[in-house]
């Protein structure tokens, strides 16, 4: 199993709105691509971050690395640009692809 793990550092003043948007729009759009089986979203408690930020992690599960590669080539840019257009300058994201052993 492959995990596409996205860490997001979100400004505190938009965190509630951002989380609602993620759960109500962005994550459903990710799942609707057909590449992902499920997801889990987490709020990072330790280590603590700066006072004006909250860090979240969203893990999306896929069946294979090939599915991730196809997602990255066909869908990732569009979905990432939608988030950037909505929350430009108010969050940062880093991404990893890991394999569950």
C-alpha positions as CSV (number, residue, x, y, z in Angstrom):
1,X,0.0,0.0,0.0
2,X,1.2,3.5,-0.9
3,X,0.5,6.6,1.2
4,X,0.5,10.1,-0.3
5,X,1.2,12.2,2.8
6,X,0.7,15.9,2.7
7,X,1.8,18.1,5.6
8,X,0.1,21.5,5.7
9,X,1.2,24.5,7.8
10,X,-1.9,26.7,8.0
11,X,-2.3,30.2,9.5
12,X,-4.3,30.0,12.7
13,X,-6.8,32.8,11.7
14,X,-8.0,30.7,8.7
15,X,-7.6,27.2,10.2
16,X,-11.3,26.5,10.9
17,X,-12.4,27.7,7.4
18,X,-9.5,25.9,5.8
19,X,-10.4,22.6,7.6
20,X,-14.1,22.9,6.5
21,X,-13.0,23.5,2.9
22,X,-10.6,20.5,3.0
23,X,-13.2,18.2,4.3
24,X,-16.1,19.5,2.3
25,X,-14.4,20.2,-1.1
26,X,-10.7,19.4,-1.5
27,X,-10.6,15.9,-0.1
28,X,-13.8,14.8,-1.9
29,X,-12.2,16.2,-5.1
30,X,-9.1,14.1,-4.4
31,X,-11.1,11.0,-3.8
32,X,-13.2,11.6,-6.9
33,X,-10.1,11.3,-9.1
34,X,-10.4,7.6,-8.6
35,X,-6.8,7.1,-7.6
36,X,-7.3,7.1,-3.8
37,X,-9.0,4.5,-1.6
38,X,-9.3,6.5,1.6
39,X,-7.8,9.2,3.6
40,X,-7.1,10.2,7.2
41,X,-6.5,13.7,8.5
42,X,-4.5,14.6,11.6
43,X,-3.6,17.7,13.6
44,X,0.0,17.7,14.8
45,X,0.2,18.3,18.5
46,X,4.0,17.7,19.1
47,X,6.2,19.3,18.2
48,X,4.3,22.5,18.7
49,X,4.6,25.0,16.0
50,X,4.6,28.8,16.0
51,X,1.7,30.5,17.6
52,X,0.2,31.7,14.3
53,X,0.2,28.3,12.6
54,X,-1.5,24.9,13.0
55,X,0.0,21.9,11.2
56,X,-2.1,19.2,9.7
57,X,-1.3,16.0,7.9
58,X,-3.5,14.3,5.3
59,X,-2.7,10.7,4.4
60,X,-4.3,9.4,1.2
61,X,-4.1,5.6,0.6
62,X,-3.5,4.2,-2.9
63,X,-3.1,0.6,-4.1
64,X,0.2,1.2,-6.0
65,X,3.0,3.6,-6.8
66,X,1.8,3.5,-10.4
67,X,-1.5,4.9,-9.3
68,X,0.3,7.7,-7.5
69,X,2.5,8.4,-10.6
70,X,-0.6,8.6,-12.8
71,X,-2.3,11.0,-10.3
72,X,0.8,13.2,-10.2
73,X,0.9,13.4,-14.0
74,X,-2.8,13.9,-14.6
75,X,-4.5,15.5,-11.6
76,X,-2.0,16.9,-9.0
77,X,-1.3,20.3,-10.6
78,X,-5.0,21.1,-11.0
79,X,-5.9,20.3,-7.4
80,X,-2.8,22.0,-5.9
81,X,-3.5,25.1,-8.0
82,X,-7.1,25.3,-6.7
83,X,-5.8,25.3,-3.1
84,X,-3.1,27.8,-3.9
85,X,-5.6,30.2,-5.5
86,X,-8.0,30.0,-2.6
87,X,-5.4,30.3,0.3
88,X,-2.3,31.9,-1.4
89,X,0.3,32.9,1.1
90,X,-1.7,31.6,4.1
91,X,-0.4,28.0,4.1
92,X,2.5,25.9,3.0
93,X,2.5,22.2,2.0
94,X,5.1,19.5,1.8
95,X,4.5,16.1,0.3
96,X,5.9,12.6,0.7
97,X,5.1,9.3,-0.9
98,X,5.7,6.3,1.5
99,X,5.1,2.6,1.3
100,X,3.4,0.7,4.1
101,X,5.4,-2.5,4.8
